[in-house]
Amino acid sequence: MKNDETRDGAREGLAYFARFGVDEGLLRAAFDNAMARGADWAELYFEHRVGHHLGLEDGAVNRAYGSVTLGVGVRVVKGDQQGYAYTEELSKKAVAEAAATAAVVADGEAGRTPQAFAVQSLPNRYPVQQPFAGVDVSKKIPILQRINERAFARADDIVKVQVGFADSYGAVLVVDSDGRVSFDEQPMTRISVSCTAEREGRRESAGANLAGREGFEFYSDARIEKVTDEAVDRTRFLFDATVAPAGSMPVVLAAGSAGILLHEAIGHGMEADFNRKGVSVYSDKLNQQIAPADVTIVDDGTVDAQRGAINVDDEGHVGQRTVLVENGVLRTYMHDRISAKHYGVEPTGNGRRQSFRHAPLPRMRSTYMEAGPHDPEAIIKSVKRGVYAETFTNGQVMIGAGDFTFYIKTGYLIEDGKLTRPIKDTNIIGNGPEVLTKTDMVGNDFKFDDGGWTCGKDGQSVPVSLGMPTVRVSAITVGGVNEG
């Protein structure tokens, strides 16, 4: 679902950061220095973020801390080159000095500075009902206690429960040398549950988590019960599971969390910087058929309240829905400002950064495969012998080529079209682009996974979402055990 409400947030943003000394005089002094050496373009990225974290273990809250982030990053662009500097001091002098440092990437006559500042109205993809700023810790602790009590009550063999609770409120103000001003207020929360169970001296552990861009209203009874029950059930599942047999065989990817395979093995290869540099296998595949016609892949910043939702990216471009693969044809990449200029296209709203200490890169938001025409039960029935992969762990990917290895944390063996023996810790090995070509059945049961996914790239981490329908891949190498 998408929220079409818009607001004149940039004016709010100028007022918001005024409390820290940010005014038009500071902006102009910074841009005078940033453009003084002939830069093509420059940008100021102001950030203020407040976070809180709670942890429960052995029935008691054993950790609690807060964090505050405040600063500005200055980026100066000359061609494909970037100069970057940041400061945690928001005085006029400190910001101007940072701008001068970033400007050394350029060497020429002074560039154009903003004549005026134009505010940008943005969509509101994550309206908050109960801001965390008004929620005392005494209201959060009972949630952790409820989860702890429910987990132990659900099964006698649960011997340990750990619960983590995190919330944050962020505000960012992006101002560029074209005079464009964008402001975004960014809520986020995450709950994680880890359980350990013991049977006859043997222990197994697993967990579950949920996350979203919402306020305290996120913690409904249904969500609290869901994350707790998933953690308990996944843990107990492992006692009956074994490693799958080895060999090349069909693999059915479960709807939802199997989207991590799409994100890691395929999505990164569609980020434009890898293609601009010729690193990605997709760098010469634009407008070519790279998958069967039932496959459509989207990267979307507009899905309300998702962890990967953005009203505006970290370069000031409005979040949008970007169709990467349409009916099997690669249509575009995920672009930031620099790659978009290189390809002669508009930015797709994928310029993202971890914080004001980092320059933006083309990054995913909510990446998913759209639903197809097939019934999920029919997909499973179509497999004579194969594997049903439900959840994953410990993935490694070579981004350029798309070669991957993942462990199936939980799943089932498929025999004669039925889910039979539970499996765990089963390695699958393959190549993302090849898996895409072998995706021969796409289910009609698309769903997002609401977990607290975080994507790493070039030393930066950003929050993302992912999703999938049930999908059959005709063959993937399963590195299980050889059956005698």
VOGUMAR-256954 format. One record per residue (C-alpha): x, y, z. Coordinates in nm, 4 decimals. Layout:
# residues N
[pt [X, Y, Z]],
...
END
This chain:
# residues 484
[pt [0.0000, 0.0000, 0.0000]],
[pt [0.1129, 0.3497, -0.0738]],
[pt [0.0391, 0.6768, 0.0970]],
[pt [-0.0128, 0.9705, -0.1390]],
[pt [-0.0046, 1.2330, 0.1352]],
[pt [0.2603, 1.4983, 0.0770]],
[pt [0.3944, 1.7755, 0.2975]],
[pt [0.6203, 2.0749, 0.2589]],
[pt [0.8827, 1.9054, 0.4681]],
[pt [1.1827, 2.1079, 0.3548]],
[pt [1.0641, 2.4228, 0.5285]],
[pt [1.0109, 2.2096, 0.8372]],
[pt [1.3656, 2.0846, 0.7912]],
[pt [1.5216, 2.4288, 0.7822]],
[pt [1.3349, 2.5085, 1.1012]],
[pt [1.4317, 2.1739, 1.2562]],
[pt [1.8066, 2.2193, 1.2004]],
[pt [1.7976, 2.5861, 1.2971]],
[pt [1.8154, 2.4684, 1.6597]],
[pt [2.1668, 2.3424, 1.5781]],
[pt [2.2764, 2.6702, 1.4185]],
[pt [2.1991, 2.5856, 1.0547]],
[pt [2.0765, 2.8914, 0.8657]],
[pt [2.1015, 3.0387, 0.5177]],
[pt [2.4280, 3.2130, 0.6005]],
[pt [2.5889, 2.8821, 0.6936]],
[pt [2.4602, 2.7203, 0.3733]],
[pt [2.5951, 2.9988, 0.1529]],
[pt [2.9364, 3.0008, 0.3219]],
[pt [2.9608, 2.6252, 0.2709]],
[pt [2.8650, 2.6397, -0.0968]],
[pt [3.1035, 2.9310, -0.1612]],
[pt [3.3893, 2.7065, -0.0484]],
[pt [3.2546, 2.3874, -0.2045]],
[pt [3.2271, 2.5439, -0.5503]],
[pt [3.5353, 2.7649, -0.5268]],
[pt [3.7631, 2.5330, -0.7277]],
[pt [3.5377, 2.4604, -1.0236]],
[pt [3.3219, 2.1733, -0.9021]],
[pt [3.0330, 2.0585, -1.1178]],
[pt [2.8046, 2.0207, -0.8208]],
[pt [2.8033, 2.0051, -0.4411]],
[pt [2.5760, 1.8840, -0.1644]],
[pt [2.5299, 1.9226, 0.2107]],
[pt [2.3791, 1.6304, 0.4038]],
[pt [2.2735, 1.7203, 0.7591]],
[pt [2.1730, 1.4389, 0.9924]],
[pt [2.0331, 1.4183, 1.3451]],
[pt [1.9448, 1.0732, 1.4795]],
[pt [1.8490, 0.9484, 1.8255]],
[pt [1.8380, 0.5769, 1.9052]],
[pt [1.7512, 0.3573, 2.2017]],
[pt [1.8343, -0.0088, 2.2644]],
[pt [1.7130, -0.2577, 2.5239]],
[pt [1.8121, -0.6189, 2.5796]],
[pt [1.6621, -0.8948, 2.7931]],
[pt [1.8349, -1.2194, 2.8873]],
[pt [1.7671, -1.4753, 3.1616]],
[pt [1.4394, -1.3019, 3.2396]],
[pt [1.5906, -0.9625, 3.3158]],
[pt [1.6763, -0.6480, 3.1213]],
[pt [2.0569, -0.6607, 3.1179]],
[pt [2.1453, -0.3816, 2.8764]],
[pt [2.0072, -0.0421, 2.7880]],
[pt [2.1733, 0.2408, 2.6053]],
[pt [2.1057, 0.5350, 2.3795]],
[pt [2.2891, 0.7005, 2.0936]],
[pt [2.2851, 1.0436, 1.9312]],
[pt [2.4188, 1.1255, 1.5859]],
[pt [2.4597, 1.4848, 1.4670]],
[pt [2.6688, 1.6230, 1.1839]],
[pt [2.6967, 1.7178, 0.8194]],
[pt [2.8687, 1.5590, 0.5229]],
[pt [2.9872, 1.7763, 0.2335]],
[pt [3.0256, 1.6183, -0.1086]],
[pt [3.1881, 1.7918, -0.4053]],
[pt [3.1607, 1.6301, -0.7493]],
[pt [3.3851, 1.6896, -1.0497]],
[pt [3.3134, 1.4516, -1.3370]],
[pt [3.3136, 1.1035, -1.1880]],
[pt [3.5323, 1.2120, -0.8964]],
[pt [3.4047, 1.2959, -0.5496]],
[pt [3.5580, 1.4888, -0.2656]],
[pt [3.4048, 1.4220, 0.0742]],
[pt [3.4449, 1.5669, 0.4207]],
[pt [3.2280, 1.5756, 0.7302]],
[pt [3.2092, 1.7457, 1.0654]],
[pt [3.0174, 1.6879, 1.3865]],
[pt [3.0362, 2.0597, 1.4647]],
[pt [2.7615, 2.2575, 1.2918]],
[pt [2.9168, 2.6015, 1.3258]],
[pt [2.9478, 2.8202, 1.0167]],
[pt [3.3273, 2.8011, 1.0377]],
[pt [3.3469, 2.4217, 1.0761]],
[pt [3.1047, 2.3480, 0.7918]],
[pt [3.2812, 2.5946, 0.5605]],
[pt [3.6156, 2.4294, 0.6391]],
[pt [3.4745, 2.0870, 0.5613]],
[pt [3.3456, 2.2218, 0.2304]],
[pt [3.6882, 2.3590, 0.1463]],
[pt [3.8435, 2.0190, 0.2203]],
[pt [3.5969, 1.8361, -0.0042]],
[pt [3.6563, 2.0913, -0.2814]],
[pt [4.0185, 1.9864, -0.3395]],
[pt [3.8889, 1.7197, -0.5802]],
[pt [3.8311, 2.0023, -0.8305]],
[pt [4.0792, 2.2400, -0.9924]],
[pt [3.9457, 2.5281, -1.1946]],
[pt [3.7430, 2.8463, -1.1874]],
[pt [3.4740, 2.8887, -0.9257]],
[pt [3.1442, 2.7191, -1.0018]],
[pt [2.7893, 2.8458, -0.9643]],
[pt [2.6500, 2.8704, -0.6121]],
[pt [2.2762, 2.8692, -0.5327]],
[pt [2.0939, 3.1923, -0.6098]],
[pt [1.7949, 3.0772, -0.4075]],
[pt [1.6849, 2.7725, -0.2130]],
[pt [1.3772, 2.5873, -0.3381]],
[pt [1.2014, 2.3549, -0.0969]],
[pt [1.0714, 2.0208, -0.2221]],
[pt [0.7421, 1.8627, -0.1140]],
[pt [0.7703, 1.4910, -0.0514]],
[pt [0.5388, 1.1923, -0.0069]],
[pt [0.4891, 1.0617, 0.3450]],
[pt [0.5490, 0.6858, 0.3294]],
[pt [0.5826, 0.6304, 0.7024]],
[pt [0.3366, 0.8396, 0.9036]],
[pt [0.3792, 0.7749, 1.2772]],
[pt [0.0944, 0.7527, 1.5270]],
[pt [0.3013, 0.7213, 1.8468]],
[pt [0.6485, 0.8765, 1.8103]],
[pt [0.9154, 0.7058, 2.0164]],
[pt [1.0280, 1.0444, 2.1452]],
[pt [0.7217, 1.0382, 2.3710]],
[pt [0.7507, 0.6739, 2.4791]],
[pt [0.9216, 0.6126, 2.8133]],
[pt [1.1386, 0.3061, 2.8633]],
[pt [0.8875, 0.1825, 3.1221]],
[pt [0.6428, 0.1224, 2.8362]],
[pt [0.8956, -0.0758, 2.6320]],
[pt [1.0158, -0.3186, 2.8978]],
[pt [0.6772, -0.4966, 2.9311]],
[pt [0.7022, -0.5942, 2.5619]],
[pt [1.0311, -0.7745, 2.6238]],
[pt [0.8867, -0.9420, 2.9326]],
[pt [0.5758, -1.0572, 2.7440]],
[pt [0.7898, -1.2152, 2.4756]],
[pt [1.0075, -1.3889, 2.7324]],
[pt [0.7062, -1.5302, 2.9169]],
[pt [0.5294, -1.6426, 2.5987]],
[pt [0.8378, -1.8206, 2.4660]],
[pt [0.8857, -2.0243, 2.7841]],
[pt [0.5145, -2.0998, 2.8080]],
[pt [0.4990, -2.2236, 2.4485]],
[pt [0.7374, -2.5172, 2.4918]],
[pt [0.8879, -2.7022, 2.7903]],
[pt [1.2216, -2.7562, 2.6162]],
[pt [1.3019, -2.3851, 2.5795]],
[pt [1.5896, -2.3121, 2.8190]],
[pt [1.7032, -1.9651, 2.7157]],
[pt [1.5411, -1.6579, 2.5606]],
[pt [1.7073, -1.3353, 2.4487]],
[pt [1.5117, -1.0331, 2.3301]],
[pt [1.6449, -0.7184, 2.1674]],
[pt [1.4446, -0.3982, 2.1177]],
[pt [1.5635, -0.0986, 1.9180]],
[pt [1.4007, 0.2231, 1.8043]],
[pt [1.5362, 0.5313, 1.6359]],
[pt [1.4228, 0.8647, 1.5078]],
[pt [1.6220, 1.0338, 1.2341]],
[pt [1.5965, 1.3662, 1.0569]],
[pt [1.7972, 1.4463, 0.7433]],
[pt [1.8257, 1.7707, 0.5471]],
[pt [1.9785, 1.7591, 0.1978]],
[pt [2.0729, 2.0842, 0.0255]],
[pt [2.2541, 2.0942, -0.3088]],
[pt [2.4254, 2.3576, -0.5203]],
[pt [2.1229, 2.3734, -0.7510]],
[pt [1.9361, 2.5188, -0.4525]],
[pt [1.7158, 2.2132, -0.3968]],
[pt [1.6252, 2.1465, -0.0332]],
[pt [1.4797, 1.8171, 0.0962]],
[pt [1.3905, 1.7132, 0.4488]],
[pt [1.2867, 1.3733, 0.5804]],
[pt [1.1969, 1.2400, 0.9238]],
[pt [1.2771, 0.8694, 0.9429]],
[pt [1.1399, 0.6389, 1.2136]],
[pt [1.2635, 0.2835, 1.2579]],
[pt [1.2099, 0.0030, 1.5048]],
[pt [1.3177, -0.3600, 1.5351]],
[pt [1.2426, -0.6474, 1.7707]],
[pt [1.4525, -0.9655, 1.7724]],
[pt [1.4009, -1.2912, 1.9610]],
[pt [1.6550, -1.5717, 1.9993]],
[pt [1.5688, -1.9038, 2.1638]],
[pt [1.7685, -2.2053, 2.2782]],
[pt [1.6021, -2.5402, 2.3374]],
[pt [1.7450, -2.8578, 2.4914]],
[pt [1.6466, -3.2219, 2.4465]],
[pt [1.8396, -3.5099, 2.6006]],
[pt [2.1548, -3.3016, 2.6345]],
[pt [2.1404, -3.1656, 2.2796]],
[pt [2.0890, -2.7941, 2.2226]],
[pt [1.9577, -2.6007, 1.9220]],
[pt [1.9200, -2.2254, 1.8722]],
[pt [1.7333, -2.0075, 1.6241]],
[pt [1.5520, -1.6776, 1.6147]],
[pt [1.3218, -1.4356, 1.4417]],
[pt [1.2888, -1.0599, 1.4088]],
[pt [1.0499, -0.7958, 1.2781]],
[pt [1.1174, -0.4378, 1.1737]],
[pt [0.9514, -0.1399, 1.0104]],
[pt [0.9376, 0.2366, 0.9761]],
[pt [0.6694, 0.2928, 1.2375]],
[pt [0.6282, 0.4315, 1.5860]],
[pt [0.5342, 0.2519, 1.9060]],
[pt [0.2083, 0.1427, 1.7404]],
[pt [0.4200, -0.1200, 1.5589]],
[pt [0.4003, -0.3418, 1.8670]],
[pt [0.0551, -0.4926, 1.8255]],
[pt [-0.0413, -0.8145, 2.0025]],
[pt [-0.0334, -0.9945, 1.6668]],
[pt [0.3277, -0.8910, 1.5949]],
[pt [0.4489, -0.9745, 1.9440]],
[pt [0.2949, -1.3197, 1.9185]],
[pt [0.4230, -1.3742, 1.5644]],
[pt [0.7893, -1.2976, 1.6331]],
[pt [0.7868, -1.5033, 1.9531]],
[pt [0.6176, -1.8063, 1.8008]],
[pt [0.8425, -1.8016, 1.4941]],
[pt [1.1543, -1.7983, 1.7117]],
[pt [1.0307, -2.0898, 1.9233]],
[pt [0.9054, -2.2950, 1.6297]],
[pt [1.2223, -2.2463, 1.4236]],
[pt [1.4339, -2.3563, 1.7198]],
[pt [1.2341, -2.6730, 1.7910]],
[pt [1.2182, -2.7555, 1.4188]],
[pt [1.5941, -2.8151, 1.4185]],
[pt [1.5768, -3.1228, 1.6440]],
[pt [1.4003, -3.3228, 1.3729]],
[pt [1.5938, -3.1793, 1.0778]],
[pt [1.8967, -3.3258, 0.8999]],
[pt [2.1239, -3.2136, 0.6177]],
[pt [1.9752, -3.2690, 0.2715]],
[pt [2.1285, -3.5120, 0.0208]],
[pt [2.3907, -3.3671, -0.2137]],
[pt [2.3610, -3.3125, -0.5853]],
[pt [2.2137, -3.0873, -0.8513]],
[pt [1.8370, -3.0744, -0.8111]],
[pt [1.5322, -2.8467, -0.8323]],
[pt [1.5047, -2.6001, -0.5449]],
[pt [1.1774, -2.4347, -0.4479]],
[pt [1.2313, -2.1002, -0.2757]],
[pt [0.9652, -2.0170, -0.0174]],
[pt [0.7689, -1.6930, -0.0420]],
[pt [0.9056, -1.4081, 0.1692]],
[pt [1.2473, -1.4544, 0.3244]],
[pt [1.3929, -1.6407, 0.0239]],
[pt [1.4123, -1.2899, -0.1235]],
[pt [1.7541, -1.2663, 0.0434]],
[pt [1.8884, -1.4846, -0.2370]],
[pt [1.7456, -1.2426, -0.4938]],
[pt [1.8892, -0.9452, -0.3041]],
[pt [2.2402, -1.0819, -0.2653]],
[pt [2.2995, -1.2918, -0.5759]],
[pt [2.1126, -1.0766, -0.8292]],
[pt [2.0174, -0.7362, -0.6861]],
[pt [2.3700, -0.6091, -0.6197]],
[pt [2.4647, -0.6821, -0.9796]],
[pt [2.1950, -0.4363, -1.0905]],
[pt [2.3380, -0.1450, -0.8915]],
[pt [2.4650, 0.1002, -1.1508]],
[pt [2.8132, 0.1664, -1.0114]],
[pt [2.9130, -0.1966, -1.0661]],
[pt [2.7851, -0.1743, -1.4228]],
[pt [2.9406, 0.1645, -1.4945]],
[pt [3.2761, 0.0161, -1.3948]],
[pt [3.2180, -0.3019, -1.5967]],
[pt [3.2301, -0.5209, -1.2857]],
[pt [2.8805, -0.6659, -1.3049]],
[pt [2.7747, -0.9497, -1.5331]],
[pt [2.4798, -0.7282, -1.6300]],
[pt [2.6935, -0.4401, -1.7588]],
[pt [2.6233, -0.5282, -2.1254]],
[pt [2.2736, -0.6750, -2.0805]],
[pt [2.0415, -0.3706, -2.0902]],
[pt [1.7219, -0.4423, -2.2868]],
[pt [1.8160, -0.8069, -2.3228]],
[pt [1.6254, -1.1132, -2.2028]],
[pt [1.7984, -1.2323, -1.8855]],
[pt [1.5147, -1.4378, -1.7335]],
[pt [1.1919, -1.6155, -1.8335]],
[pt [0.8915, -1.3975, -1.9169]],
[pt [0.7221, -1.4648, -1.5806]],
[pt [1.0062, -1.2893, -1.3945]],
[pt [0.9651, -0.9206, -1.3034]],
[pt [1.2039, -0.7713, -1.0458]],
[pt [1.1405, -0.4380, -0.8758]],
[pt [1.3352, -0.2143, -0.6410]],
[pt [1.0838, 0.0030, -0.4608]],
[pt [1.1149, 0.2874, -0.2134]],
[pt [0.7416, 0.3588, -0.1987]],
[pt [0.5902, 0.0705, 0.0024]],
[pt [0.4457, 0.2234, 0.3173]],
[pt [0.6219, 0.1507, 0.6482]],
[pt [0.8634, -0.1056, 0.5037]],
[pt [1.2176, -0.0990, 0.6431]],
[pt [1.3436, -0.0174, 0.2926]],
[pt [1.0910, 0.2612, 0.2281]],
[pt [1.2232, 0.6116, 0.1635]],
[pt [1.0439, 0.9404, 0.1029]],
[pt [1.3634, 1.0781, -0.0460]],
[pt [1.7050, 0.9257, -0.1052]],
[pt [2.0240, 1.0634, 0.0466]],
[pt [2.0894, 1.2831, -0.2570]],
[pt [1.7486, 1.4522, -0.2402]],
[pt [1.5718, 1.2475, -0.5104]],
[pt [1.2165, 1.1399, -0.4343]],
[pt [1.1773, 0.7688, -0.3611]],
[pt [1.0157, 0.5796, -0.6461]],
[pt [0.9312, 0.2354, -0.7790]],
[pt [1.1935, 0.1124, -1.0265]],
[pt [1.1262, -0.1882, -1.2502]],
[pt [1.4650, -0.3502, -1.3075]],
[pt [1.3556, -0.6625, -1.4952]],
[pt [1.0250, -0.6545, -1.6831]],
[pt [0.8908, -0.9877, -1.8094]],
[pt [1.2454, -1.1212, -1.8154]],
[pt [1.4044, -0.8175, -1.9872]],
[pt [1.6616, -0.6022, -1.8033]],
[pt [1.5217, -0.2485, -1.8321]],
[pt [1.7423, -0.0348, -1.6080]],
[pt [1.9867, -0.0276, -1.3190]],
[pt [1.9600, 0.1325, -0.9756]],
[pt [2.1087, 0.4804, -1.0172]],
[pt [2.2502, 0.7530, -0.8014]],
[pt [2.3304, 1.0956, -0.9435]],
[pt [2.6757, 1.0057, -1.0789]],
[pt [2.5744, 0.6843, -1.2563]],
[pt [2.2589, 0.8467, -1.3954]],
[pt [2.4696, 1.1195, -1.5551]],
[pt [2.7043, 0.8556, -1.6989]],
[pt [2.4146, 0.6686, -1.8630]],
[pt [2.2190, 0.9794, -1.9611]],
[pt [1.9134, 0.8886, -1.7537]],
[pt [1.7346, 1.0274, -1.4491]],
[pt [1.8380, 0.9093, -1.1001]],
[pt [1.6106, 0.6355, -0.9673]],
[pt [1.6239, 0.7459, -0.6032]],
[pt [1.8821, 0.4829, -0.5046]],
[pt [2.1563, 0.7129, -0.3743]],
[pt [2.1902, 0.5951, -0.0137]],
[pt [2.4448, 0.6260, 0.2659]],
[pt [2.4918, 0.4916, 0.6168]],
[pt [2.5309, 0.8339, 0.7751]],
[pt [2.6676, 1.1842, 0.7239]],
[pt [3.0150, 1.0312, 0.7520]],
[pt [2.9710, 0.8500, 0.4191]],
[pt [2.9235, 0.9466, 0.0551]],
[pt [2.6152, 0.7932, -0.1111]],
[pt [2.6261, 0.4898, -0.3396]],
[pt [2.3664, 0.3171, -0.5576]],
[pt [2.1913, 0.0913, -0.3050]],
[pt [1.8806, -0.1247, -0.2888]],
[pt [1.5669, -0.0251, -0.0965]],
[pt [1.2872, -0.2886, -0.1075]],
[pt [1.3886, -0.5420, -0.3714]],
[pt [1.1497, -0.8161, -0.4736]],
[pt [1.0208, -1.0417, -0.7474]],
[pt [0.6571, -0.9842, -0.8386]],
[pt [0.3959, -1.2580, -0.8269]],
[pt [0.3592, -1.4897, -1.1259]],
[pt [0.0870, -1.7203, -1.2590]],
[pt [0.1541, -2.0457, -1.0737]],
[pt [-0.0197, -2.1992, -0.7737]],
[pt [0.2349, -2.2590, -0.4931]],
[pt [0.1046, -2.6101, -0.4250]],
[pt [0.1379, -2.6940, -0.7934]],
[pt [0.4995, -2.5756, -0.7845]],
[pt [0.5823, -2.8207, -0.5044]],
[pt [0.3861, -3.1013, -0.6727]],
[pt [0.5903, -3.0494, -0.9905]],
[pt [0.9129, -3.1596, -0.8162]],
[pt [0.9946, -3.5302, -0.8098]],
[pt [1.3027, -3.4932, -0.5917]],
[pt [1.4368, -3.1637, -0.4657]],
[pt [1.4609, -2.9165, -0.1806]],
[pt [1.2205, -2.6591, -0.0358]],
[pt [1.4233, -2.3685, 0.1099]],
[pt [1.2425, -2.1730, 0.3804]],
[pt [1.4997, -1.9610, 0.5678]],
[pt [1.8655, -1.8839, 0.4976]],
[pt [2.1813, -1.7994, 0.6892]],
[pt [2.5542, -1.7317, 0.6320]],
[pt [2.5430, -1.6224, 0.2688]],
[pt [2.8477, -1.5175, 0.0674]],
[pt [2.8337, -1.3580, -0.2777]],
[pt [3.0815, -1.2390, -0.5397]],
[pt [2.8850, -0.9329, -0.6440]],
[pt [3.0248, -0.8853, -0.9935]],
[pt [2.9772, -1.2418, -1.1149]],
[pt [2.6891, -1.3306, -0.8854]],
[pt [2.8478, -1.6547, -0.7602]],
[pt [2.6970, -1.7426, -0.4233]],
[pt [2.6895, -1.9910, -0.1419]],
[pt [2.4114, -1.9926, 0.1179]],
[pt [2.3062, -2.2231, 0.3976]],
[pt [1.9433, -2.3253, 0.4137]],
[pt [1.8708, -2.2841, 0.7850]],
[pt [1.5284, -2.4499, 0.7654]],
[pt [1.3491, -2.6292, 0.4865]],
[pt [1.2202, -2.9645, 0.3642]],
[pt [1.3087, -3.2390, 0.1235]],
[pt [1.0593, -3.2675, -0.1629]],
[pt [0.9793, -3.6244, -0.2662]],
[pt [0.7173, -3.7131, -0.5249]],
[pt [0.5647, -3.3653, -0.5042]],
[pt [0.5331, -3.3567, -0.1245]],
[pt [0.7240, -3.1896, 0.1581]],
[pt [0.8714, -3.4749, 0.3606]],
[pt [1.1862, -3.4742, 0.5749]],
[pt [1.2829, -3.1503, 0.7548]],
[pt [1.6296, -3.0233, 0.6585]],
[pt [1.8731, -2.7739, 0.8095]],
[pt [2.2220, -2.6309, 0.7577]],
[pt [2.2256, -2.7362, 0.3941]],
[pt [2.4620, -2.5527, 0.1619]],
[pt [2.3468, -2.4396, -0.1818]],
[pt [2.5989, -2.3191, -0.4372]],
[pt [2.5299, -2.1397, -0.7616]],
[pt [2.5383, -1.8299, -0.9755]],
[pt [2.2674, -1.5631, -0.9439]],
[pt [2.2297, -1.4817, -1.3149]],
[pt [2.2152, -1.8540, -1.3983]],
[pt [1.9559, -1.9135, -1.1265]],
[pt [1.7502, -1.6340, -1.2807]],
[pt [1.7502, -1.8093, -1.6190]],
[pt [1.6474, -2.1362, -1.4502]],
[pt [1.3537, -1.9796, -1.2639]],
[pt [1.0851, -2.1713, -1.4499]],
[pt [0.7815, -2.1375, -1.2174]],
[pt [0.6784, -1.8213, -1.0294]],
[pt [0.4030, -1.8413, -0.7688]],
[pt [0.1037, -1.6138, -0.7234]],
[pt [0.1637, -1.5814, -0.3468]],
[pt [0.4030, -1.2862, -0.3228]],
[pt [0.4808, -1.1572, 0.0245]],
[pt [0.7310, -0.9250, 0.1881]],
[pt [0.9541, -1.0530, 0.4623]],
[pt [0.9181, -0.8091, 0.7518]],
[pt [1.2542, -0.8877, 0.9105]],
[pt [1.5192, -0.6385, 1.0087]],
[pt [1.7348, -0.6800, 0.6987]],
[pt [2.0508, -0.4721, 0.6689]],
[pt [2.2593, -0.4513, 0.3512]],
[pt [2.6356, -0.4038, 0.3532]],
[pt [2.8408, -0.2519, 0.0714]],
[pt [3.1788, -0.0776, 0.0668]],
[pt [3.1852, -0.0662, 0.4455]],
[pt [2.8406, 0.0942, 0.4721]],
[pt [2.5199, -0.0585, 0.6090]],
[pt [2.1674, 0.0568, 0.5248]],
[pt [1.8221, -0.0830, 0.6107]],
[pt [1.6460, -0.2732, 0.3319]],
[pt [1.3418, -0.4908, 0.2683]],
[pt [1.2947, -0.7906, 0.0429]],
[pt [1.0291, -1.0289, -0.0775]],
[pt [0.9422, -1.3154, -0.3103]],
[pt [0.6607, -1.5377, -0.4234]],
[pt [0.7198, -1.9123, -0.4161]],
[pt [0.9623, -1.9856, -0.7011]],
[pt [1.0986, -2.3028, -0.8600]],
[pt [1.4557, -2.3067, -0.9884]],
[pt [1.5066, -2.6058, -1.2152]],
[pt [1.8535, -2.6893, -1.0776]],
[pt [2.0892, -2.5650, -0.8049]],
[pt [2.3860, -2.7518, -0.6589]],
[pt [2.3030, -2.8715, -0.3084]],
[pt [2.6130, -2.9390, -0.1022]],
[pt [2.4529, -3.1772, 0.1430]],
[pt [2.5539, -3.5323, 0.2249]],
[pt [2.6106, -3.8158, -0.0188]],
[pt [2.3562, -4.0892, 0.0229]],
[pt [2.4949, -4.4387, 0.0199]],
END
